[in-house]
Protein backbone atom coordinates (compact mmCIF):
# COMPACT_ATOMS: atom_id res chain seq x y z
CA UNK A 1 0.00 0.00 0.00
CA UNK A 2 1.41 3.36 -0.95
CA UNK A 3 0.66 6.63 0.74
CA UNK A 4 1.63 8.83 -2.15
CA UNK A 5 4.66 10.20 -0.33
CA UNK A 6 7.80 10.36 -2.40
CA UNK A 7 10.80 8.33 -1.36
CA UNK A 8 13.46 10.69 -0.01
CA UNK A 9 16.56 10.89 -2.20
CA UNK A 10 20.02 11.22 -0.83
CA UNK A 11 21.36 14.71 -1.61
CA UNK A 12 24.93 13.36 -1.61
CA UNK A 13 24.22 10.90 -4.42
CA UNK A 14 26.76 11.49 -7.20
CA UNK A 15 25.50 12.04 -10.73
CA UNK A 16 25.65 9.15 -13.19
CA UNK A 17 28.72 8.99 -15.35
CA UNK A 18 28.43 9.27 -19.11
CA UNK A 19 29.53 5.65 -19.47
CA UNK A 20 26.70 4.39 -17.25
CA UNK A 21 24.26 6.54 -19.18
CA UNK A 22 25.25 5.73 -22.75
CA UNK A 23 26.61 2.16 -22.52
CA UNK A 24 23.15 0.50 -22.38
CA UNK A 25 22.05 2.62 -25.34
CA UNK A 26 25.17 1.71 -27.31
CA UNK A 27 24.70 -2.02 -26.59
CA UNK A 28 21.04 -1.85 -27.64
CA UNK A 29 21.95 -0.01 -30.86
CA UNK A 30 24.69 -2.55 -31.59
CA UNK A 31 22.26 -5.46 -31.08
CA UNK A 32 19.65 -3.88 -33.35
CA UNK A 33 22.31 -3.26 -36.01
CA UNK A 34 23.57 -6.85 -35.78
CA UNK A 35 20.04 -8.28 -36.14
CA UNK A 36 19.24 -5.94 -39.02
CA UNK A 37 22.46 -6.91 -40.82
CA UNK A 38 21.74 -10.61 -40.35
CA UNK A 39 18.25 -10.18 -41.82
CA UNK A 40 19.67 -8.25 -44.79
CA UNK A 41 22.20 -11.01 -45.49
CA UNK A 42 19.51 -13.68 -45.04
CA UNK A 43 17.26 -11.83 -47.48
CA UNK A 44 20.06 -11.48 -50.04
CA UNK A 45 21.14 -15.11 -49.86
CA UNK A 46 19.33 -17.51 -47.56
CA UNK A 47 18.91 -18.32 -43.90
CA UNK A 48 21.17 -21.34 -44.29
CA UNK A 49 24.08 -19.11 -45.38
CA UNK A 50 23.60 -16.94 -42.29
CA UNK A 51 23.52 -20.08 -40.13
CA UNK A 52 26.77 -21.29 -41.72
CA UNK A 53 28.41 -17.89 -41.13
CA UNK A 54 27.41 -17.94 -37.47
CA UNK A 55 28.63 -21.52 -36.98
CA UNK A 56 31.91 -20.70 -38.76
CA UNK A 57 32.37 -17.73 -36.42
CA UNK A 58 31.85 -19.91 -33.35
CA UNK A 59 34.27 -22.58 -34.59
CA UNK A 60 36.95 -20.05 -35.61
CA UNK A 61 36.56 -18.15 -32.33
CA UNK A 62 36.94 -21.36 -30.34
CA UNK A 63 40.12 -22.24 -32.25
CA UNK A 64 41.56 -18.76 -31.66
CA UNK A 65 40.79 -18.82 -27.93
CA UNK A 66 42.22 -22.32 -27.57
CA UNK A 67 45.45 -21.34 -29.38
CA UNK A 68 45.85 -18.18 -27.28
CA UNK A 69 45.23 -20.14 -24.08
CA UNK A 70 47.80 -22.75 -25.02
CA UNK A 71 50.35 -20.08 -25.86
CA UNK A 72 49.70 -18.28 -22.55
CA UNK A 73 50.04 -21.54 -20.61
CA UNK A 74 53.27 -22.41 -22.44
CA UNK A 75 54.69 -18.94 -21.64
CA UNK A 76 53.71 -19.34 -17.99
CA UNK A 77 55.31 -22.78 -17.79
CA UNK A 78 58.54 -21.53 -19.36
CA UNK A 79 58.67 -18.53 -17.00
CA UNK A 80 58.13 -20.74 -13.95
CA UNK A 81 60.86 -23.13 -15.09
CA UNK A 82 63.27 -20.23 -15.59
CA UNK A 83 62.50 -18.86 -12.13
CA UNK A 84 63.01 -22.27 -10.53
CA UNK A 85 66.38 -22.65 -12.21
CA UNK A 86 67.41 -19.18 -11.02
CA UNK A 87 67.79 -17.68 -14.47
CA UNK A 88 66.36 -14.20 -15.02
CA UNK A 89 63.18 -14.24 -17.10
CA UNK A 90 63.67 -13.32 -20.73
CA UNK A 91 61.24 -10.91 -22.36
CA UNK A 92 59.01 -12.52 -24.95
CA UNK A 93 58.28 -10.87 -28.26
CA UNK A 94 54.60 -11.83 -28.47
CA UNK A 95 53.49 -12.39 -24.88
CA UNK A 96 51.17 -9.37 -24.67
CA UNK A 97 49.02 -10.54 -27.57
CA UNK A 98 47.32 -13.39 -25.70
CA UNK A 99 44.62 -11.22 -24.15
CA UNK A 100 43.86 -9.51 -27.43
CA UNK A 101 43.72 -12.85 -29.21
CA UNK A 102 41.25 -14.11 -26.64
CA UNK A 103 39.20 -10.94 -27.06
CA UNK A 104 39.15 -11.42 -30.83
CA UNK A 105 38.08 -15.05 -30.34
CA UNK A 106 35.27 -13.90 -28.08
CA UNK A 107 34.15 -11.38 -30.70
CA UNK A 108 34.15 -14.17 -33.28
CA UNK A 109 32.04 -16.40 -31.04
CA UNK A 110 29.42 -13.71 -30.44
CA UNK A 111 26.64 -14.07 -33.02
CA UNK A 112 26.69 -11.26 -35.52
CA UNK A 113 28.56 -10.08 -38.56
CA UNK A 114 29.91 -6.84 -37.12
CA UNK A 115 31.44 -8.60 -34.12
CA UNK A 116 32.92 -11.22 -36.49
CA UNK A 117 34.48 -8.46 -38.62
CA UNK A 118 35.94 -6.79 -35.51
CA UNK A 119 37.25 -10.14 -34.27
CA UNK A 120 38.94 -10.88 -37.60
CA UNK A 121 40.38 -7.36 -37.68
CA UNK A 122 41.85 -7.79 -34.19
CA UNK A 123 43.68 -10.92 -35.32
CA UNK A 124 45.96 -8.76 -37.48
CA UNK A 125 49.28 -7.98 -35.71
CA UNK A 126 49.37 -4.25 -36.63
CA UNK A 127 45.88 -3.78 -35.20
CA UNK A 128 46.89 -5.68 -32.07
CA UNK A 129 49.89 -3.38 -31.60
CA UNK A 130 47.77 -0.25 -31.97
CA UNK A 131 45.09 -1.53 -29.56
CA UNK A 132 47.73 -2.70 -27.08
CA UNK A 133 49.54 0.65 -27.07
CA UNK A 134 46.27 2.54 -26.74
CA UNK A 135 45.11 0.38 -23.84
CA UNK A 136 48.48 0.70 -22.11
CA UNK A 137 48.46 4.50 -22.40
CA UNK A 138 44.88 4.65 -21.09
CA UNK A 139 45.66 2.48 -18.07
CA UNK A 140 48.84 4.43 -17.29
CA UNK A 141 46.99 7.75 -17.53
CA UNK A 142 44.18 6.56 -15.27
CA UNK A 143 46.63 5.20 -12.71
CA UNK A 144 48.48 8.55 -12.74
CA UNK A 145 45.23 10.48 -12.34
CA UNK A 146 43.91 8.22 -9.59
CA UNK A 147 43.78 10.09 -6.33
CA UNK A 148 43.89 8.87 -2.76
CA UNK A 149 41.14 6.52 -1.71
CA UNK A 150 41.21 4.60 -4.98
CA UNK A 151 42.87 1.35 -6.02
CA UNK A 152 46.28 2.57 -4.89
CA UNK A 153 45.08 2.91 -1.30
CA UNK A 154 43.01 -0.26 -1.34
CA UNK A 155 45.83 -2.36 0.06
CA UNK A 156 46.46 0.06 2.91
CA UNK A 157 42.85 -0.06 4.09
CA UNK A 158 41.74 -2.72 6.52
CA UNK A 159 38.39 -3.79 7.84
CA UNK A 160 37.80 -5.71 11.00
CA UNK A 161 34.55 -7.59 11.35
CA UNK A 162 33.38 -7.74 14.92
CA UNK A 163 31.31 -10.61 16.32
CA UNK A 164 28.22 -8.39 16.48
CA UNK A 165 28.44 -7.79 12.72
CA UNK A 166 29.72 -4.22 12.83
CA UNK A 167 32.64 -3.27 10.60
CA UNK A 168 35.43 -1.17 12.03
CA UNK A 169 37.39 0.88 9.50
CA UNK A 170 41.10 1.03 10.11
CA UNK A 171 44.45 1.67 8.56
CA UNK A 172 47.45 -0.64 8.42
CA UNK A 173 50.50 0.94 10.01
CA UNK A 174 53.86 -0.70 9.49
CA UNK A 175 56.65 -0.17 11.98
CA UNK A 176 59.93 -0.31 10.14
CA UNK A 177 62.94 -1.65 12.07
CA UNK A 178 64.81 1.69 11.85
CA UNK A 179 61.91 3.81 13.14
CA UNK A 180 62.17 5.55 16.47
CA UNK A 181 59.82 4.26 19.17
CA UNK A 182 56.51 6.09 19.21
CA UNK A 183 54.34 7.11 22.11
CA UNK A 184 51.96 4.40 23.22
CA UNK A 185 48.74 4.49 21.30
CA UNK A 186 45.46 5.07 23.11
CA UNK A 187 43.36 1.97 23.78
CA UNK A 188 40.86 0.93 21.16
CA UNK A 189 37.25 1.52 22.18
CA UNK A 190 33.90 0.90 20.56
C-alpha positions as CSV (number, residue, x, y, z in Angstrom):
1,X,0.0,0.0,0.0
2,X,1.4,3.4,-1.0
3,X,0.7,6.6,0.7
4,X,1.6,8.8,-2.2
5,X,4.7,10.2,-0.3
6,X,7.8,10.4,-2.4
7,X,10.8,8.3,-1.4
8,X,13.5,10.7,0.0
9,X,16.6,10.9,-2.2
10,X,20.0,11.2,-0.8
11,X,21.4,14.7,-1.6
12,X,24.9,13.4,-1.6
13,X,24.2,10.9,-4.4
14,X,26.8,11.5,-7.2
15,X,25.5,12.0,-10.7
16,X,25.6,9.1,-13.2
17,X,28.7,9.0,-15.3
18,X,28.4,9.3,-19.1
19,X,29.5,5.7,-19.5
20,X,26.7,4.4,-17.2
21,X,24.3,6.5,-19.2
22,X,25.3,5.7,-22.8
23,X,26.6,2.2,-22.5
24,X,23.2,0.5,-22.4
25,X,22.0,2.6,-25.3
26,X,25.2,1.7,-27.3
27,X,24.7,-2.0,-26.6
28,X,21.0,-1.8,-27.6
29,X,21.9,0.0,-30.9
30,X,24.7,-2.6,-31.6
31,X,22.3,-5.5,-31.1
32,X,19.7,-3.9,-33.4
33,X,22.3,-3.3,-36.0
34,X,23.6,-6.9,-35.8
35,X,20.0,-8.3,-36.1
36,X,19.2,-5.9,-39.0
37,X,22.5,-6.9,-40.8
38,X,21.7,-10.6,-40.3
39,X,18.2,-10.2,-41.8
40,X,19.7,-8.3,-44.8
41,X,22.2,-11.0,-45.5
42,X,19.5,-13.7,-45.0
43,X,17.3,-11.8,-47.5
44,X,20.1,-11.5,-50.0
45,X,21.1,-15.1,-49.9
46,X,19.3,-17.5,-47.6
47,X,18.9,-18.3,-43.9
48,X,21.2,-21.3,-44.3
49,X,24.1,-19.1,-45.4
50,X,23.6,-16.9,-42.3
51,X,23.5,-20.1,-40.1
52,X,26.8,-21.3,-41.7
53,X,28.4,-17.9,-41.1
54,X,27.4,-17.9,-37.5
55,X,28.6,-21.5,-37.0
56,X,31.9,-20.7,-38.8
57,X,32.4,-17.7,-36.4
58,X,31.8,-19.9,-33.3
59,X,34.3,-22.6,-34.6
60,X,37.0,-20.1,-35.6
61,X,36.6,-18.1,-32.3
62,X,36.9,-21.4,-30.3
63,X,40.1,-22.2,-32.2
64,X,41.6,-18.8,-31.7
65,X,40.8,-18.8,-27.9
66,X,42.2,-22.3,-27.6
67,X,45.4,-21.3,-29.4
68,X,45.8,-18.2,-27.3
69,X,45.2,-20.1,-24.1
70,X,47.8,-22.8,-25.0
71,X,50.4,-20.1,-25.9
72,X,49.7,-18.3,-22.5
73,X,50.0,-21.5,-20.6
74,X,53.3,-22.4,-22.4
75,X,54.7,-18.9,-21.6
76,X,53.7,-19.3,-18.0
77,X,55.3,-22.8,-17.8
78,X,58.5,-21.5,-19.4
79,X,58.7,-18.5,-17.0
80,X,58.1,-20.7,-14.0
81,X,60.9,-23.1,-15.1
82,X,63.3,-20.2,-15.6
83,X,62.5,-18.9,-12.1
84,X,63.0,-22.3,-10.5
85,X,66.4,-22.6,-12.2
86,X,67.4,-19.2,-11.0
87,X,67.8,-17.7,-14.5
88,X,66.4,-14.2,-15.0
89,X,63.2,-14.2,-17.1
90,X,63.7,-13.3,-20.7
91,X,61.2,-10.9,-22.4
92,X,59.0,-12.5,-25.0
93,X,58.3,-10.9,-28.3
94,X,54.6,-11.8,-28.5
95,X,53.5,-12.4,-24.9
96,X,51.2,-9.4,-24.7
97,X,49.0,-10.5,-27.6
98,X,47.3,-13.4,-25.7
99,X,44.6,-11.2,-24.1
100,X,43.9,-9.5,-27.4
101,X,43.7,-12.9,-29.2
102,X,41.2,-14.1,-26.6
103,X,39.2,-10.9,-27.1
104,X,39.1,-11.4,-30.8
105,X,38.1,-15.1,-30.3
106,X,35.3,-13.9,-28.1
107,X,34.1,-11.4,-30.7
108,X,34.2,-14.2,-33.3
109,X,32.0,-16.4,-31.0
110,X,29.4,-13.7,-30.4
111,X,26.6,-14.1,-33.0
112,X,26.7,-11.3,-35.5
113,X,28.6,-10.1,-38.6
114,X,29.9,-6.8,-37.1
115,X,31.4,-8.6,-34.1
116,X,32.9,-11.2,-36.5
117,X,34.5,-8.5,-38.6
118,X,35.9,-6.8,-35.5
119,X,37.3,-10.1,-34.3
120,X,38.9,-10.9,-37.6
121,X,40.4,-7.4,-37.7
122,X,41.8,-7.8,-34.2
123,X,43.7,-10.9,-35.3
124,X,46.0,-8.8,-37.5
125,X,49.3,-8.0,-35.7
126,X,49.4,-4.3,-36.6
127,X,45.9,-3.8,-35.2
128,X,46.9,-5.7,-32.1
129,X,49.9,-3.4,-31.6
130,X,47.8,-0.2,-32.0
131,X,45.1,-1.5,-29.6
132,X,47.7,-2.7,-27.1
133,X,49.5,0.7,-27.1
134,X,46.3,2.5,-26.7
135,X,45.1,0.4,-23.8
136,X,48.5,0.7,-22.1
137,X,48.5,4.5,-22.4
138,X,44.9,4.6,-21.1
139,X,45.7,2.5,-18.1
140,X,48.8,4.4,-17.3
141,X,47.0,7.8,-17.5
142,X,44.2,6.6,-15.3
143,X,46.6,5.2,-12.7
144,X,48.5,8.5,-12.7
145,X,45.2,10.5,-12.3
146,X,43.9,8.2,-9.6
147,X,43.8,10.1,-6.3
148,X,43.9,8.9,-2.8
149,X,41.1,6.5,-1.7
150,X,41.2,4.6,-5.0
151,X,42.9,1.4,-6.0
152,X,46.3,2.6,-4.9
153,X,45.1,2.9,-1.3
154,X,43.0,-0.3,-1.3
155,X,45.8,-2.4,0.1
156,X,46.5,0.1,2.9
157,X,42.9,-0.1,4.1
158,X,41.7,-2.7,6.5
159,X,38.4,-3.8,7.8
160,X,37.8,-5.7,11.0
161,X,34.6,-7.6,11.4
162,X,33.4,-7.7,14.9
163,X,31.3,-10.6,16.3
164,X,28.2,-8.4,16.5
165,X,28.4,-7.8,12.7
166,X,29.7,-4.2,12.8
167,X,32.6,-3.3,10.6
168,X,35.4,-1.2,12.0
169,X,37.4,0.9,9.5
170,X,41.1,1.0,10.1
171,X,44.4,1.7,8.6
172,X,47.5,-0.6,8.4
173,X,50.5,0.9,10.0
174,X,53.9,-0.7,9.5
175,X,56.6,-0.2,12.0
176,X,59.9,-0.3,10.1
177,X,62.9,-1.6,12.1
178,X,64.8,1.7,11.9
179,X,61.9,3.8,13.1
180,X,62.2,5.5,16.5
181,X,59.8,4.3,19.2
182,X,56.5,6.1,19.2
183,X,54.3,7.1,22.1
184,X,52.0,4.4,23.2
185,X,48.7,4.5,21.3
186,X,45.5,5.1,23.1
187,X,43.4,2.0,23.8
188,X,40.9,0.9,21.2
189,X,37.3,1.5,22.2
190,X,33.9,0.9,20.6
